[in-house]
Amino acid sequence: MKRSRFQRGSLRKVKRSIGQVWVFRFVRTRPEDGKRVEGKVEVGPVRLLASEGSAWKEVERLHLREQINQPTVTTRRTFGDLARFYSEHELENPSSELASTTKATYRLVLKRHILPRWKSANASNMKPLEIEQWLQSLELENPTKDKLRRVMSLVFKYAAKHEQILAGTRNPLELVSQPSTSTYVPIIITPSQGFAILMAMPQPEQTLTLLVAATGLRISEALGLQWHDLDWADEQIHVRRRWVANNVGEPKTPASKAAVPMAPMLAGFMKEWHKQTAYAAPTDWVFASKKLKGLKPRVSNMLAWCYLRPAAIAAGVKIAEGQRFGFHNLRHSLATFLVTKAKADPKTVQALLRHANVRTTLQLYTQSMSDDRLSAQAQILEAIFQQQPGSVQ
């Protein structure tokens, strides 16, 4: 009786790192040598499939019974099935090592681009050339296309690791070629344009823009600042978190956690804003939302669209219709100025912008803030305000 039930397949709860999951067990014929071997496929977490009956319904939906007693096993799982499994177990898993912002990006990529095309595709029959041609047809930047390729590959690898597809099933993305080099050429802001942009902005957008222009902070890092992150005595700003997609997250990379210098002139503007803001407690957001009574920081895309972009156009910056322009252009502009005008040492620029490789990061970021980085930042501030009438309000 037990053997007969096992031939039809059986369900068992198995403990995993994410909690208990339902595992469908069955016997199949191994095509390599014709031997009868046990097959196992995870059906889903018990927290989502509370009863055995709901787990059996999921077995039927995934056509898992069709794998039993077949001379050769051909899974009929769709890419959508694999993506759903990956989302439930990895992207929705609080204990996953992926950053919350990474999870949000992967979910968006799957929903917006990948699943509309591949949701119903038989996972075992997806062709590398077909996927490659699809990527080429998309009107997206190369880095974005490469991200789609990598997310699809992650879904296949995760499915193979957790026995959602049979051992030996090829990951078609391994044979897909996709350039990752961007054709995007950022708009570079000159110091004089930077001054004009600042003069066209109200507070606190003016101080926020100056902070990004002088430090090279990513806008998510600037919005993630709290007042206790500003170290007035040691002239530095600690990067401890970032604000992305309405969530607090870890800095982008280990190198991003390094403090950035805060030259005396910049410190003066930050102290002035500290006096003006209604949210000046140590744990308050430096650029808090008035609308939300300081509970959250401001929203980056709104700030770029409503303040930075109009101010740049008013300052004479040529921005074509639909052309990308935001706070990250200030980071590019800082790097360009330091390398071409200030003639700063390349390692100084790498340290200031915190995008060195791991070895360089370990060599530079374990030390205290150096005078050369403070000097480099002071030069961009002086260039912005040099011989300009009036002052920033």
C-alpha positions as MATLAB code, in Angstrom:
seq = 'MKRSRFQRGSLRKVKRSIGQVWVFRFVRTRPEDGKRVEGKVEVGPVRLLASEGSAWKEVERLHLREQINQPTVTTRRTFGDLARFYSEHELENPSSELASTTKATYRLVLKRHILPRWKSANASNMKPLEIEQWLQSLELENPTKDKLRRVMSLVFKYAAKHEQILAGTRNPLELVSQPSTSTYVPIIITPSQGFAILMAMPQPEQTLTLLVAATGLRISEALGLQWHDLDWADEQIHVRRRWVANNVGEPKTPASKAAVPMAPMLAGFMKEWHKQTAYAAPTDWVFASKKLKGLKPRVSNMLAWCYLRPAAIAAGVKIAEGQRFGFHNLRHSLATFLVTKAKADPKTVQALLRHANVRTTLQLYTQSMSDDRLSAQAQILEAIFQQQPGSVQ';
ca = [
       0.000    0.000    0.000;
       2.810    2.348    0.932;
       4.653    1.553   -2.305;
       1.521    2.192   -4.374;
       0.997    5.571   -2.742;
       4.638    6.491   -3.366;
       4.291    5.571   -7.060;
       1.484    8.114   -7.291;
       3.627   10.625   -5.471;
       3.535   11.820   -1.889;
       3.869   15.046    0.044;
       6.073   15.695    3.027;
       6.877   18.741    5.120;
      10.616   19.437    5.156;
      12.452   21.996    7.259;
      14.472   24.541    5.309;
      16.298   27.744    6.255;
      13.219   29.729    5.230;
      10.889   27.521    7.296;
       8.881   24.411    6.485;
       8.122   23.637    2.835;
       6.028   21.033    1.065;
       8.118   18.566   -0.955;
       6.545   16.361   -3.636;
       8.275   12.951   -3.778;
       7.976   10.469   -6.599;
       9.849    7.715   -8.437;
      11.159    8.217  -11.957;
      13.292    6.365  -14.451;
      16.717    7.933  -14.837;
      17.327    8.306  -18.604;
      21.120    7.793  -18.346;
      20.970    4.195  -17.072;
      17.278    3.276  -16.818;
      17.401    2.927  -13.032;
      14.435    3.828  -10.862;
      15.381    6.738   -8.615;
      13.614    9.088   -6.253;
      12.649   12.542   -7.477;
      11.862   15.506   -5.244;
      10.421   18.924   -6.069;
       9.641   21.699   -3.612;
       6.018   22.737   -4.045;
       5.929   25.815   -1.830;
       6.245   27.109    1.734;
       3.817   25.852    4.363;
       3.108   29.450    5.377;
       1.468   29.952    1.961;
       0.037   26.431    1.541;
      -1.338   25.808    5.024;
      -3.126   22.509    4.364;
      -2.083   19.351    2.548;
      -5.088   19.819    0.287;
      -3.825   23.222   -0.877;
      -0.401   21.686   -1.453;
      -1.928   18.953   -3.657;
      -3.755   21.614   -5.672;
      -0.404   23.289   -6.267;
       1.040   19.930   -7.388;
      -1.755   19.649   -9.963;
      -1.314   23.222  -11.112;
       2.391   22.622  -11.714;
       1.711   19.324  -13.582;
       4.098   17.505  -11.258;
       2.158   14.220  -11.395;
       3.015   13.958  -15.087;
       6.644   13.327  -14.119;
       5.844   10.027  -12.381;
       6.774    6.756  -14.102;
       7.879    8.376  -17.333;
      10.784    6.740  -19.198;
      12.309   10.177  -19.578;
      11.226   13.095  -17.493;
      10.396   16.376  -19.164;
       9.295   19.052  -16.747;
       6.449   21.240  -17.900;
       7.170   24.000  -15.437;
       6.951   27.421  -16.959;
       9.419   30.225  -16.416;
       6.606   31.966  -14.570;
       6.511   29.050  -12.105;
      10.257   29.333  -11.504;
      10.042   33.109  -11.109;
       7.197   32.775   -8.611;
       9.208   30.239   -6.594;
      12.245   32.553   -6.643;
      10.124   35.518   -5.560;
       8.420   33.652   -2.706;
      11.585   32.063   -1.323;
      14.202   34.735   -2.005;
      12.668   38.124   -2.796;
       9.938   37.878   -0.138;
      12.188   36.191    2.414;
      13.164   38.576    5.277;
      16.264   36.486    6.044;
      17.576   36.672    2.481;
      21.022   38.220    2.112;
      19.799   40.423   -0.732;
      19.402   44.100    0.112;
      15.832   45.397    0.210;
      16.545   47.739   -2.691;
      17.942   44.843   -4.739;
      14.823   42.801   -4.040;
      12.634   45.708   -5.129;
      14.652   46.097   -8.340;
      14.436   42.384   -9.176;
      10.683   42.318   -8.538;
      10.221   45.329  -10.818;
      12.404   43.838  -13.552;
      10.458   40.581  -13.474;
       7.045   42.261  -13.456;
       7.707   44.999  -16.007;
       9.983   43.325  -18.540;
      10.584   39.595  -18.148;
       7.292   37.948  -17.196;
       5.131   39.683  -19.850;
       7.252   37.852  -22.455;
       8.351   34.629  -20.732;
       5.739   33.819  -18.073;
       4.111   30.992  -20.044;
       7.259   29.664  -21.696;
       8.207   26.048  -20.935;
      11.340   26.507  -18.839;
      13.042   23.424  -20.283;
      12.548   24.587  -23.884;
      13.710   28.206  -23.710;
      16.304   28.828  -26.413;
      19.391   31.021  -25.847;
      19.199   32.583  -29.299;
      15.523   33.447  -28.845;
      16.260   35.137  -25.514;
      19.212   37.006  -27.018;
      17.126   38.286  -29.934;
      14.431   39.411  -27.512;
      16.967   41.406  -25.478;
      18.299   43.025  -28.655;
      14.784   44.108  -29.629;
      14.191   46.023  -26.399;
      14.582   49.813  -26.482;
      16.624   49.881  -23.285;
      20.182   50.786  -22.337;
      22.707   47.937  -22.431;
      23.199   47.874  -18.641;
      19.437   47.442  -18.188;
      19.325   44.620  -20.734;
      22.229   42.952  -18.986;
      20.329   43.223  -15.719;
      17.379   41.415  -17.307;
      19.727   38.654  -18.453;
      21.261   38.333  -14.985;
      17.887   38.203  -13.210;
      16.630   35.495  -15.570;
      19.817   33.527  -14.967;
      19.385   33.880  -11.188;
      15.866   32.465  -11.460;
      17.169   29.383  -13.322;
      20.083   28.866  -10.913;
      17.815   29.156   -7.891;
      15.334   26.696   -9.395;
      18.112   24.187  -10.107;
      19.569   24.540   -6.602;
      16.185   23.874   -5.001;
      15.287   21.015   -7.380;
      12.504   22.897   -9.110;
      13.887   21.717  -12.429;
      15.510   18.359  -13.054;
      19.236   17.902  -12.597;
      21.080   18.518  -15.845;
      18.563   21.019  -17.189;
      20.562   23.688  -18.969;
      20.444   27.300  -17.922;
      19.882   28.921  -21.339;
      21.124   32.306  -20.107;
      24.669   30.922  -19.887;
      24.807   31.055  -23.686;
      23.163   34.466  -24.061;
      25.457   37.345  -25.011;
      24.503   40.846  -23.929;
      26.841   43.886  -23.782;
      26.828   45.701  -20.451;
      28.589   48.865  -21.592;
      26.316   51.891  -21.569;
      26.062   54.301  -24.490;
      24.780   56.934  -22.073;
      26.848   60.141  -22.042;
      26.060   62.208  -18.932;
      25.585   65.971  -19.054;
      28.478   67.631  -17.234;
      27.812   70.784  -15.190;
      30.485   73.468  -15.092;
      31.187   75.357  -11.823;
      29.567   78.524  -13.202;
      26.457   76.555  -14.184;
      26.511   74.988  -10.735;
      26.385   78.410   -9.117;
      23.504   79.498  -11.375;
      21.591   76.317  -10.526;
      22.001   76.962   -6.808;
      20.846   80.578   -7.136;
      17.666   79.422   -8.880;
      16.668   77.026   -6.079;
      14.830   77.570   -2.787;
      15.736   75.999    0.536;
      16.328   73.215    1.420;
      16.704   72.051   -2.185;
      19.586   74.505   -2.538;
      21.546   73.011    0.349;
      20.794   69.451   -0.786;
      22.073   70.205   -4.295;
      25.219   71.876   -2.935;
      25.858   68.864   -0.684;
      25.646   66.417   -3.604;
      27.719   68.643   -5.907;
      30.517   69.041   -3.363;
      30.687   65.527   -1.916;
      29.643   63.267   -4.773;
      27.100   61.600   -2.500;
      24.445   59.629   -4.308;
      21.048   61.261   -3.858;
      19.828   58.188   -1.960;
      22.738   58.608    0.466;
      22.137   62.330    0.909;
      18.439   61.765    1.633;
      19.363   58.965    4.045;
      21.406   61.298    6.244;
      20.408   62.042    9.816;
      21.892   64.928   11.743;
      24.094   62.745   13.924;
      25.829   61.536   10.735;
      27.435   64.976   10.334;
      30.672   65.026   12.318;
      31.464   68.721   12.723;
      34.625   68.161   14.771;
      36.309   65.752   12.359;
      34.956   67.466    9.224;
      33.287   64.412    7.759;
      29.912   62.924    6.954;
      29.190   59.299    7.802;
      27.262   57.300    5.203;
      25.273   54.773    7.230;
      22.144   54.261    5.168;
      20.342   55.291    1.996;
      16.743   56.123    1.121;
      15.542   54.237   -1.956;
      12.024   53.438   -3.152;
      10.508   54.727    0.101;
      12.663   52.357    2.151;
      15.766   52.631    4.312;
      18.553   50.407    3.006;
      22.199   49.636    3.478;
      24.798   51.621    1.500;
      25.192   50.348   -2.048;
      28.600   48.673   -1.585;
      31.151   48.197    1.210;
      33.111   51.107   -0.269;
      30.011   53.292   -0.059;
      30.056   53.066    3.728;
      33.173   55.241    3.896;
      32.793   58.737    5.337;
      33.072   61.701    2.976;
      34.883   64.957    3.815;
      32.996   68.074    4.848;
      35.051   71.187    4.069;
      34.517   74.241    6.325;
      32.518   76.095    3.651;
      30.164   73.152    3.176;
      29.877   72.719    6.945;
      28.794   76.351    7.185;
      25.890   75.820    4.795;
      24.863   72.613    6.574;
      24.905   74.369    9.964;
      22.760   77.172    8.568;
      20.171   74.649    7.349;
      20.331   72.936   10.744;
      19.256   76.237   12.327;
      16.353   76.678    9.889;
      14.842   73.192    9.800;
      12.039   72.188   12.140;
      13.599   68.725   12.376;
      16.992   69.237   13.991;
      17.226   66.391   16.510;
      20.209   64.027   16.137;
      18.064   61.223   14.669;
      15.922   63.499   12.479;
      16.354   63.332    8.715;
      18.546   66.145    7.405;
      16.150   66.642    4.491;
      12.900   65.612    6.139;
       9.511   65.730    4.448;
       7.324   68.510    5.823;
       4.285   66.818    4.342;
       4.983   63.715    6.425;
       5.934   65.780    9.480;
       9.546   64.673    9.388;
       8.822   60.947    9.628;
      10.451   60.259    6.267;
      12.970   61.975    3.963;
      12.064   63.752    0.749;
      11.492   61.869   -2.534;
      14.444   61.971   -4.938;
      12.662   61.802   -8.308;
      10.301   64.618   -7.296;
      13.246   66.758   -6.191;
      15.064   66.184   -9.487;
      12.022   66.805  -11.672;
      10.507   69.756   -9.816;
      13.649   71.597   -8.716;
      16.976   70.449  -10.181;
      15.961   70.044  -13.797;
      14.107   73.418  -14.104;
      16.982   75.198  -12.337;
      19.517   73.605  -14.702;
      17.533   74.644  -17.766;
      17.264   78.181  -16.372;
      21.044   78.143  -15.886;
      21.579   77.402  -19.570;
      22.240   73.664  -19.345;
      21.106   72.064  -22.594;
      18.805   69.159  -21.755;
      16.946   67.571  -24.656;
      13.360   66.388  -24.330;
      13.381   63.005  -22.635;
      17.112   63.187  -21.880;
      18.181   61.831  -18.514;
      19.235   64.463  -16.016;
      19.290   64.260  -12.248;
      21.422   64.470   -9.153;
      23.792   61.788  -10.432;
      24.948   64.273  -13.077;
      26.438   66.304  -10.241;
      28.495   63.275   -9.199;
      29.797   62.890  -12.765;
      30.527   66.617  -12.885;
      32.513   66.502   -9.655;
      34.681   63.655  -10.953;
      35.287   65.466  -14.252;
      36.265   68.699  -12.487;
      38.654   67.008  -10.082;
      40.429   65.028  -12.807;
      40.585   67.618  -15.597;
      40.671   70.957  -13.748;
      41.857   70.378  -10.199;
      44.366   67.739  -11.362;
      43.601   65.734   -8.229;
      45.370   62.432   -7.718;
      43.222   59.600   -9.180;
      43.274   57.737   -5.873;
      41.976   60.848   -4.149;
      39.052   60.981   -6.581;
      38.342   57.278   -6.139;
      38.303   57.724   -2.374;
      36.123   60.819   -2.498;
      33.526   59.181   -4.740;
      33.820   55.787   -2.983;
      33.656   53.665   -6.111;
      37.066   52.012   -5.911;
      37.472   48.246   -6.207;
      37.644   46.190   -3.044;
      41.451   46.202   -2.809;
      41.672   49.960   -3.250;
      38.792   50.395   -0.799;
      40.582   48.391    1.856;
      43.753   50.392    1.337;
      42.143   53.822    1.453;
      38.980   53.628    3.549;
      40.476   52.242    6.719;
      42.402   55.472    7.254;
      41.201   58.762    8.731;
      40.097   61.579    6.448;
      43.117   63.043    4.656;
      43.841   66.726    3.984;
      44.090   66.125    0.234;
      40.447   65.042    0.004;
      39.320   68.065    2.007;
      41.412   70.247   -0.289;
      39.930   68.660   -3.405;
      36.397   69.311   -2.159;
      37.265   72.881   -1.170;
      38.383   73.563   -4.754;
      34.982   72.744   -6.252;
      33.266   74.927   -3.635;
      35.613   77.815   -4.348;
      35.152   77.383   -8.099;
      31.356   77.504   -7.729;
      31.355   80.720   -5.693;
      34.487   82.444   -7.050;
      33.866   85.978   -8.351;
      30.114   85.475   -8.354;
      27.847   88.344   -7.301;
      25.601   87.796   -4.316;
      25.557   84.776   -2.068;
      23.533   81.658   -1.538;
      20.512   82.418    0.568;
];
